[in-house]
């Protein structure tokens, strides 16, 4: 395989990994382009493998997307990985819900000029 073909393949692979990292971080093209100081069209060219980012651009993107630089040399994709499951403290959630309902009921009683004391 000649050098030009090797570079083309590497550029395409890097583009796929950049797109994958962006999607996994739930960022759009404009946000990423702005973060590294380029136009959206240039960033799109990076993702499509038509152009390669500079190392400083790639490092800035890594920082912005909260990745390790190794991601762009790996074979592992991020966007298909399951999202981390966030555990909820149900007792706190219920307490907040009850306070919110109480506040809404109190507000409606005040709006309707209804007293809590029944005669």
PyMOL commands that set and color helices and strands:
alter all, ss='L'
color gray80, all
select helices_A, chain A and resi 3-24+29-36+40-47+55-65+69-73+90-111
alter helices_A, ss='H'
color red, helices_A
deselect
rebuild
show_as cartoon
